[in-house]
């Protein structure tokens, strides 16, 4: 159950981070659906990587109760991962689009 809660938190934070990055950086915007998908994937990946690096945030539920520090860590990891992957995907898209017009 802990893993599902962690994944849901990372997924939602990644979607929010991806859409925020797309809205803030118009050059790397993938559209609503693209930002959402890239953000979700990046959020889960970023959250999982952060869990490995910082085992303290590995569980949002400690002993049956919610751990606020772990939840915040999952939100930060998921949001940052979602934003980073969205920008990387937008950068790749813009680079390949400029090469095709030559």
Buried (B, 14 or more C-beta within 10 A) or exposed (E): EEEEBBBBBBBBBBBBBBBBBBEEBEEBBBEEEBBBBBBBBBBBBBBBEBBEEEEEBBBBBEEEEEBEEBBEBBBBBBBBBBBBBBBBBBEEBBEEEEEEEE
